[in-house]
Amino acid sequence: MGHNKIELESQLQTVKQAIEFLSNISVERYQHVLRPHFTGSSGAHMRHILDHYIALKQGLETKTIDYNYRDRESNVALCPKSAIAAWLEIKAWLIEVSSLDPIMHLKIVCETSLTESKSSTTSSSLGRELLFASSHAIHHFSLLSVISSLLGDSCHSDFGMAPATASYLRQSA
């Protein structure tokens, strides 16, 4: 990220990767759960990724981001076209917020316990949370790549690759 500027291009790369993946997967593959290795489908992973962006988007007005937000009834988990539409909304929102101050103070709320309903609250910034959402998406993209591979499909070689890994590979070439 540049000084006091949100790095829009890297955010849009994440959106582009998601849309490319979604454009090349059948509804059946998108909904398939590879048990016992995975408990969720590719669609469930994609919905989870989008939930984080949506939580950030929804909380921006009050400056309180609640990452406990989940839209488990969303059609995004069942239909790649619905997921593409959701990503296009996120893309438009990212373009809109890219003019905001990345050091804008935010309060972050997130559950922290498996044994009880317990959330922690911490401070962050818009720029940091955008980095988190993108990094989180890339982490799940790597899982989507594994699921696709196990189903006999292939993804672009960069899909799910961490930017630091890409830099390392460029330097090693």
N, C-alpha and C positions, 0 to 999 in steps of 0.2 A: 504494500500500500504506500502511496505517496504521502507526503506531509500534508495532513489535514485534508485528504481527499480519499474518497472511497474508490478502490480499484474495481471499476465496473467490468472491465474486459475479462478478468478471471472469473467473476461471478457469472457472466454470460457464457463462458466456456462450460461451466457446470451445467447450466440450463441446456446448452446445445448437446452435451453428452447424454443427458436424460432423454431429450426428445429423439435423438438418433436411436437410442436403445429401444424406446417405446414404439418407434416407427417400424421396427424390424422384428417384433415379437407377436406371435399369434395370441389370441385371447386364451386359448387352451394352455399354452406354455406359461402365460402370464399368471394364470390362476393355479397352476400345478404346484403342489407341495411335495418336495422330495424328502419324504420321511424315510428313515429316522434322522437323517443328517440335518434337516431344516424343519422348523416348526411353522414357518410362514412361507407363502408364495412370493414370487417376484413382485406381484402386485402389492402384497402386504409390506414388503420392504420399501417400495416406491411410495406408498401412502405414508409410511413412517417418516421418510425423508421430507416429503411435502408438509407433514404436520409441523416439523420444526420451522420451516420457512413461514408457514401460516401463523404459528405462534408468535414469531418475531414480527411479522406484519401486523397482526392484530394488537399486539401489546405496545407497538410503537407510539400510539397516541397517548397512552397513560404512562409510558416509559417503564412498564412492568411486563416483562416477558415470562410467561408461564409455560415452560417446556413440558408440563404435565398434560397439556392439550393433546388430545387424540380425537380424530374424526373417524372412529371405527366403523361408522355406517356409510362412509363415503364410497361412491361408485368408482373412485380412483383406484381402489385395490382390485377391482374386477375388470376394468375396461381400460386398455391402453390409450384409447382416444380421449377418454375422460381425463386421464393423467396428463396427456399432452396439453389439453385445454387448461388444466391447473398450472402446468409449467409455464404456459404462455402468459397467464395472469401473474405469476411470480416474476417472469421476465419484465413485464411492464412495470411492476412494482419496483424491481431492482433499478431500472432506469430512472424512475421517479425519485427514489431515495438516494441515488448516487450523488445528488447535489447537497445532501445533508452533511452535517459535521460528523465525521467518524468518531470523534471523542465525546459525542453526546452521551451523557450518563444514563445508564439503564439499570433497573433492578431485575435480577434473574431469579426465578423460582423454579425449583426442580426437585422431584422426589428423590430420596437418597437411601431408602431402606426397603429390603425385600420382605421383612417380617412385620412391618407396621406402616401405616400411612403417615409418612413423615417427610416434609419438604424442607429444604434448606434455601436460604435467600442469600444472594451475594451481589456485589456490584460489578458492573462491566460497562462496555461502551458499544455503540452501534457497530463500529468497525470490527471490534473483536467478535461480536456475535454473528456478523456476516461471514467472517473467516470461519467461525465454528460451524455455521450451517453448511457452508461449502465443503469443509473438511469432513463433516459428518456424512454428507451426500457421497463424497468420493469413497469413503470407507464402505458405505453400503453398495456403491457401484461395484466395488471389487467382489462383494458377496454375490451380486447379481451376475457378474461375469462367471463366477464359479458355478452357480446354478445353471446358467446357460450352457456352459461346457459339459456339465453332467447330463444335461438333456440332449446333448449332441449338437448344440448350436454354437455359434461363435460370435464374439463381440469384437469391436475395434480393439487393437492391441493397447491403446491408451486408456480404454475405459476402465475406470477404477484405479488408475495409477496416480500415486501421490505426486504433486508438483516437484517435491524435493527429489523423488526417485527419477523423474524425467530429467531434472537438471543434472543429477549424477550420471545418468546414461549418456547425456550429451557431452559431458566433460570427459567421459571414459572412451568415447568413440574415436 
